[in-house]
């Protein structure tokens, strides 16, 4: 298999195409892909055509994330994507109109997954604001470490995309800021006294740090940033003493 061709695990597939497919059919799809250099062989005809299409689409999305991360959005072309996906050019155009269409689909699915993971992590903190915040920040850093291609595409390469890509990037940051603002207003004693721009500024600062790290390919030790990021986020809401308590904690 070419070294740059993407591989899809069963976990990735199920997360992308949903759990409505029989497990044996998903297993068969994963096995066929694993034994055929990432391409669907003739045996794929035994699988439902809708499942094959769903898997092909996900391969193209993951391939776009990989290509954009490795080459940069502006330098990426359709050929780069189909080579990494292991599908044909006609198959690409069955799913997407052009490179931008594929990139926006990759951005949208990835951004939604990130927002869902962060929201679920917040909920683990119960009614304690800083616990919620810590779990949410841990989820963000873990996502970026686990999926560096996705994180770089969302945070770095979308800046170089079309006006639609830039707007989607702004919308993602706004959604994360809204989540932070909602948590503060609901759980802090004086939460309602804070301007919504506080959360916007905090998220912008976190994004700037991640942008710098991802630009340099430094994604393997992002978890070590947690105490510093918690200090930065807590400071405008609860002051130096509370922020210092977070800075003193070791990352889990």
ZAVO-872476 format. One line per field, with one value per residue (C-alpha): x, y, z; residue number from 1. Coordinates in Angstrom, 3 decimals, always signed. Layout:
<rs>
x [X; ...] $
y [Y; ...] $
z [Z; ...] $
i [NUM; ...] $
</rs>
This chain:
<rs>
x [+0.000; +1.352; +2.687; +0.355; -2.842; -5.287; -6.576; -10.012; -10.595; -13.981; -14.298; -13.753; -16.161; -18.978; -18.516; -18.769; -21.499; -23.624; -24.450; -27.471; -25.529; -25.332; -22.048; -21.135; -21.415; -19.206; -16.719; -16.735; -16.085; -13.154; -11.717; -12.000; -10.292; -7.512; -6.786; -6.956; -4.568; -7.360; -9.482; -12.751; -12.086; -14.654; -15.914; -17.358; -20.257; -21.606; -22.100; -25.082; -24.354; -25.333; -22.750; -20.043; -20.899; -20.870; -17.453; -16.094; -17.304; -15.650; -12.405; -12.467; -13.147; -10.289; -8.045; -8.864; -7.951; -4.648; -3.819; -4.717; -2.629; +0.384; +0.349; -1.678; -5.151; -3.996; -1.539; -3.933; -5.745; -8.285; -5.560; -3.875; -7.147; -8.040; -4.523; -4.761; -8.334; -7.611; -10.670; -11.108; -11.614; -15.189; -15.936; -14.710; -17.092; -19.974; -19.661; -18.240; -18.384; -14.797; -11.946; -13.676; -16.895; -14.913; -12.958; -16.105; -17.692; -14.549; -14.559; -18.254; -18.136; -14.932; -16.153; -19.388; -17.489; -15.208; -18.132; -19.905; -16.797; -16.169; -19.835; -19.892; -16.693; -18.147; -21.053; -18.676; -17.881; -21.343; -22.200; -18.608; -17.506; -13.787; -14.284; -16.435; -13.874; -11.003; -12.765; -13.629; -10.057; -8.743; -11.110; -9.953; -6.270; -6.848; -8.737; -5.889; -3.298; -5.324; -6.295; -3.537; -4.584; -8.114; -6.993; -4.574; -7.295; -9.806; -7.457; -4.767; -5.744; -9.312; -7.781; -6.394; -9.643; -12.572; -14.785; -17.135; -14.297; -13.249; -16.845; -17.150; -13.942; -15.302; -18.575; -16.668; -14.779; -18.024; -19.707; -16.895; -17.037; -20.816; -20.321; -17.779; -19.962; -23.001; -21.056; -19.838; -23.268; -24.946; -22.392; -20.396; -21.873; -21.280; -21.360; -24.021; -21.908; -19.338; -19.485; -19.778; -16.561; -14.712; -15.371; -14.603; -11.221; -10.391; -11.217; -9.212; -6.187; -6.480; -6.873; -3.774; -1.660; -2.962; -2.432; +1.228; +1.786; +0.020; +1.835; +5.089; +3.782; +3.984; +0.941; +2.313; +2.543; -0.441; -1.794; +1.065; -0.506; -3.559; -2.423; -1.287; -4.466; -6.601; -4.754; -5.421; -9.116; -9.873; -8.032; -10.605; -13.480; -12.177; -8.947; -5.276; -5.695; -8.096; -6.088; -2.909; -4.521; -5.046; -1.515; -0.163; -1.976; -0.193; -1.931; -3.728] $
y [+0.000; +3.495; +5.061; +8.039; +6.065; +6.436; +3.553; +3.409; +1.469; +0.062; +2.743; +5.525; +3.948; +3.513; +7.060; +8.372; +6.252; +5.618; +2.451; +1.513; -1.052; -4.702; -5.358; -8.201; -5.886; -3.239; -5.971; -7.198; -3.688; -3.202; -6.620; -5.965; -2.609; -4.069; -6.802; -4.664; -1.746; +0.541; +0.010; -1.868; -5.063; -6.862; -8.604; -5.314; -5.940; -8.342; -5.397; -3.026; -0.268; +2.394; +1.055; +1.052; +4.648; +5.704; +4.158; +5.669; +9.097; +8.759; +7.638; +10.790; +12.996; +11.486; +11.683; +15.369; +15.990; +14.170; +15.949; +19.407; +18.821; +17.498; +19.742; +22.765; +23.514; +25.697; +23.103; +20.176; +18.971; +16.249; +13.827; +14.151; +13.226; +10.230; +8.804; +8.903; +7.584; +4.731; +5.475; +6.469; +9.969; +9.134; +7.960; +11.300; +13.189; +10.933; +12.435; +15.937; +18.630; +19.758; +20.117; +22.872; +20.857; +17.949; +20.244; +21.883; +18.475; +17.365; +20.546; +20.264; +16.631; +17.194; +20.384; +18.692; +15.782; +18.142; +20.157; +16.988; +15.651; +18.910; +19.216; +15.643; +16.289; +19.420; +17.367; +15.047; +17.927; +18.023; +21.376; +22.443; +25.080; +24.424; +20.661; +21.136; +23.459; +21.072; +18.124; +20.252; +21.477; +17.936; +16.779; +19.567; +18.780; +15.035; +15.534; +17.587; +15.006; +12.030; +13.579; +16.012; +16.071; +17.013; +19.604; +21.227; +21.367; +22.966; +25.448; +26.157; +25.236; +26.558; +30.031; +29.496; +28.196; +29.904; +32.517; +29.683; +27.817; +30.932; +31.528; +27.947; +28.349; +31.499; +29.706; +26.877; +29.298; +31.139; +27.872; +27.022; +30.537; +30.266; +26.982; +28.573; +31.618; +29.461; +27.425; +30.586; +32.214; +29.114; +28.009; +31.022; +33.294; +36.412; +34.684; +36.917; +40.001; +38.947; +40.177; +37.562; +38.985; +37.489; +33.986; +35.082; +36.445; +33.345; +30.994; +33.191; +32.893; +29.117; +28.893; +31.031; +28.708; +25.595; +27.283; +27.892; +24.338; +22.696; +24.862; +23.482; +19.909; +19.822; +17.753; +14.836; +16.569; +18.893; +17.444; +19.146; +22.498; +21.862; +23.672; +26.744; +26.849; +26.425; +29.345; +31.465; +30.537; +30.781; +34.076; +36.517; +34.733; +33.909; +35.868; +35.105; +32.853; +30.438; +30.500; +29.793; +26.718; +25.350; +26.187; +24.194; +21.031; +18.388; +17.321; +13.995] $
z [+0.000; -0.790; +2.383; +2.105; +1.481; +4.351; +6.443; +8.012; +11.199; +12.111; +14.792; +12.260; +9.813; +12.301; +13.596; +10.046; +8.475; +11.553; +13.438; +11.354; +9.324; +10.400; +12.170; +9.799; +6.802; +8.417; +9.372; +5.789; +4.468; +6.843; +5.927; +2.206; +2.549; +4.681; +2.135; -1.020; -0.470; +0.581; -2.516; -2.759; -4.747; -6.856; -3.733; -2.548; -4.924; -2.322; +0.038; -0.170; -2.669; -0.115; +2.326; -0.339; -1.234; +2.407; +2.936; -0.273; +0.790; +4.174; +2.526; +0.401; +3.420; +5.425; +2.360; +1.968; +5.603; +5.080; +1.810; +3.119; +6.236; +4.337; +1.258; +2.331; +1.008; -1.863; -3.164; -2.816; -5.915; -6.663; -7.738; -4.338; -2.663; -4.811; -4.516; -0.725; -0.746; -3.149; -5.288; -8.909; -10.270; -11.391; -7.847; -6.472; -8.741; -7.760; -4.274; -4.719; -7.362; -6.911; -4.419; -2.450; -2.135; -0.667; +1.646; +3.020; +3.625; +5.458; +7.522; +8.413; +9.548; +11.517; +13.182; +14.218; +15.734; +17.644; +19.023; +20.125; +21.873; +23.717; +24.740; +26.040; +27.979; +29.580; +30.882; +32.760; +35.112; +36.667; +38.249; +38.939; +36.415; +36.551; +36.339; +33.270; +31.774; +32.470; +30.875; +27.859; +27.418; +27.818; +25.063; +22.746; +23.259; +22.975; +19.707; +18.245; +19.347; +18.118; +14.795; +13.829; +10.165; +11.157; +13.691; +11.255; +8.589; +10.957; +12.584; +9.991; +6.447; +6.555; +6.750; +3.248; +1.825; +0.177; +1.791; +2.766; +4.489; +6.400; +7.531; +8.702; +10.688; +12.336; +13.061; +14.778; +17.022; +17.783; +18.747; +21.159; +22.607; +23.051; +24.889; +27.244; +27.813; +28.596; +31.157; +32.923; +33.001; +34.387; +36.961; +38.203; +40.905; +38.816; +35.457; +33.998; +34.608; +32.013; +28.446; +25.727; +24.294; +27.269; +25.960; +22.402; +23.487; +25.508; +22.637; +20.287; +22.545; +22.807; +19.036; +18.478; +20.613; +18.861; +15.480; +16.279; +17.537; +14.597; +12.062; +13.449; +13.565; +17.355; +18.214; +20.223; +23.622; +23.546; +26.798; +28.637; +27.741; +29.924; +33.124; +31.182; +29.127; +32.232; +33.829; +30.750; +30.606; +34.340; +34.892; +33.426; +35.153; +38.644; +39.062; +39.724; +42.763; +41.098; +37.883; +39.847; +41.375; +37.891; +36.798; +39.727; +38.683; +36.630; +33.416; +33.798] $
i [1; 2; 3; 4; 5; 6; 7; 8; 9; 10; 11; 12; 13; 14; 15; 16; 17; 18; 19; 20; 21; 22; 23; 24; 25; 26; 27; 28; 29; 30; 31; 32; 33; 34; 35; 36; 37; 38; 39; 40; 41; 42; 43; 44; 45; 46; 47; 48; 49; 50; 51; 52; 53; 54; 55; 56; 57; 58; 59; 60; 61; 62; 63; 64; 65; 66; 67; 68; 69; 70; 71; 72; 73; 74; 75; 76; 77; 78; 79; 80; 81; 82; 83; 84; 85; 86; 87; 88; 89; 90; 91; 92; 93; 94; 95; 96; 97; 98; 99; 100; 101; 102; 103; 104; 105; 106; 107; 108; 109; 110; 111; 112; 113; 114; 115; 116; 117; 118; 119; 120; 121; 122; 123; 124; 125; 126; 127; 128; 129; 130; 131; 132; 133; 134; 135; 136; 137; 138; 139; 140; 141; 142; 143; 144; 145; 146; 147; 148; 149; 150; 151; 152; 153; 154; 155; 156; 157; 158; 159; 160; 161; 162; 163; 164; 165; 166; 167; 168; 169; 170; 171; 172; 173; 174; 175; 176; 177; 178; 179; 180; 181; 182; 183; 184; 185; 186; 187; 188; 189; 190; 191; 192; 193; 194; 195; 196; 197; 198; 199; 200; 201; 202; 203; 204; 205; 206; 207; 208; 209; 210; 211; 212; 213; 214; 215; 216; 217; 218; 219; 220; 221; 222; 223; 224; 225; 226; 227; 228; 229; 230; 231; 232; 233; 234; 235; 236; 237; 238; 239; 240; 241; 242; 243; 244; 245; 246; 247; 248; 249; 250; 251; 252] $
</rs>
